[in-house]
Amino acid sequence: MNGLLLLLFSFHLLLILAPISDGRFWWYEHLGLSWGGILHGKVWQLLSYAFLHADWFHLLVNLCMLWFVGARVLTILGRKIFYELVITGVLAGAVLHLITSIVLRARGYNESYLVGISGACFALLFALIAISPHARMGFIPVSGKNLGLGVVIAEAMMWLMRPGLGLPVLAALGEQMVLLGGGALFEISHACHLGGALAGWGMARRVLAPINIR
């Protein structure tokens, strides 16, 4: 896992050191995830987007989550399952984000590049919740099961309330949040978070399922 953390840090450092004008945009254009990029054959974006981050704070949050949650998953399930969860979370987050992007583009909205390994972070978190549903998650005074339920509901609501999706009632609520100064909340890919979370939970449940011996 230390290798993954170092790789993420190195990628962001290279991004920061790139020329301010065209250099940094090249990284986002070719390695960040977008439906336009996929249509042009840049299928590597389904994985490469996870190695880029918007800023140091974005990177730090994900590194801390990988370190805190990932270390526990690694200890319990082993290195192979750990990296399978990381890859599955990244891919699942990418797919749900792309579905959202298709709808936004169809409604005339511009899409932004998705960056960050958040999908994998949520996959690891929900794998841990599936493993220990009644355990407390660190300093948070609720069980893993209740925390997971709350996070899923919040992420799903924020995803569906995005004004650009145009869903009845939900879009109106999203527009009210924007008017109240909460527009930055819709710059986060809640679809990616939700996709990673569901993938991590499902994969952990499959790994932990009892084997029927006949």
N, C-alpha and C positions, 0 to 999 in steps of 0.2 A: 504493500500500500504506500510505503514511503516513496517508491519510484513514481507512482501516479501523482502524488502531491508535488513532487519535484518537477515532473513534466508539466503540470498545470502552471506552476510558478514560472517555469522557463518560458513557456509560450506567452504568458502575459508580459514578461519582461521584454521579450523580442518585439511584442506589439508596441509597448511603450517606447522602445528605442527606435522604432521605425519612423521615417520622415512624417511630419505632421500632416502634410497635404495628401498626396496620393498613396504613400506607403501604408498607412493604417487602413485606409479604405480598401486596399487590395486584400488585406487579411479578411476583412468582413465580407467582401464581395465573393471571394473564392472559398473561404472556409466556414463562414457563417451560413446558417440554414435559411433558405428561402424557397418558395415554390417556383419562382422564376429560375433560380439556379438549378433546381432539379429538372425542370423542363429543358434546360440547356445541357443536360447530361452530367451535371456535377453531383453524381450520386454519393460521392465521398462526404458531402455535407451532412448526410444522415448521422455521421459519427464525428466529423471534424469540428462541428460547431461547439461540441462539448469542451474543447481545449481552449476556447477563447472566452474572455469575460469583458463586461462593459467597463469596469473600473476596478481599482484595488479593493474597494469595499465589497463589491460583488464577488470577487475572487476569495476574499478573506472569509466571508460567510460560508461559501461552499467548501473551502478547505477545512474550516472548523467542523462543519457537519460531517464531512467525510472522515475526519480524524475521530470525532466523538462516536458517531454511529457506526461508521465503517469498521473501526477497530473491534467493536463488539460482535458485529456480524462475521468478521473474518475469524475471530476466535471460536465462534459457535459452529459456523458452517464450513469453514476452510477457505483456502485461497481460490480454488476453482469456482465454487459457487459465488464467492464474493465478486470475482470479475465477470461472471455470467450475469449477475445482478446489475453490475455497473453498465455493461453493454446493453442488456435488455431494457434498463431504465432509460438510457440515452435514446435508443431506437423507438421505444414506445412514446416517449415525450416528443420526439421528432414527428412521428406519424400524426398524433393528435394535434400538434401545432400546425402541420401542413393542411390538415382537414379544415382547421379554422381559417388558415390563410386563403384557401380556395373560396370559402364563403365570403371573406372580406373583399377579395379581388373581384368576385362576381357582383358585389354590391358597389363597386367603384372606389374602394378604399385602397390606399397604398399599404403594402406590407413592409415590415421592418425585418432586419436580419436577426435570427435567433442565435444567441450565444450563451454559453454557460453549461456546467455539468449538473444543473439542478435536477434534471430528470433522474440521473443516477442517485443523487442524494436522497430524493424522495423514495426511490425504489429500495434503497438500503434501510431507510427509516421504517417503511411499511413492512419490509421483510422482518425487521426486528420486532415490530408490533405483532406480526403474525406468530413469531416465535414465543414472545412473552406478552400476551395480551393483557395480563393482570398486573404486570410489573410497572412501577413508576419510571417514567422516562427522565432520569437525572433529577434536576431540581424542580421539575414541573409537578405540582401536587395532584396529578390525575393519573389514572391507569393508562397504559398504552392503548388499550381498546378505545377508551373514551377520547383520548387525544387523536387517534387516527380518524375516528368518526367525525370529530370536529373539524379536522384539517380537510378531509374529503368534502364535507358539506361546504366549507368556506371556499375552497378552490373551485368546486363545481359552480357555486353561485357566482363567483367573480368571473369565471369563464363565460357563463351564459348571460351575465349582465353586461357584457361588453357592448356598447352602443352600436358598433359596426355590424354586429350579427343581426340586429333588427328583430329580436325576439319580442313578441308582445309582452307588455308589463315589465319584463326583466330589462329590456333595453331602456325603458323610461326610468327605471330605478338607477341604471347605470349613468344615464344622462344627468340625473339629479346629483349623483356622487361627483361627477365632473364639475358641475356648477358650484358645488361646495368645496372644491379644491382637491378632490381625490382623483384627478385625471391620471396622475402618475401610477396609480394602482393598475391601470389598464395597459401600461407599458410593460408590465410583467407578463410572461407567458404562463398563465394559469393552466392552459391546456397542456403544456409541457410538464408542469408539476403533477397534474392529475394523471396524465398518461404514465409517468414514471411511478407514481404511487400505486396505481392499480396493477401495473406490471410486477412490481416488487412484492406486493401482497399475494398475487396469484402464483408467482413463482415459488415463494416461500411455502405456501400452502401445498403446492405440488411436491416440493422436496420433503416436506414433513408428513405427507400422506402415508398411512400404513400400507405395507406391501402384503397383498393377499397371496398366501402360499397354499397351493392346492396339491 
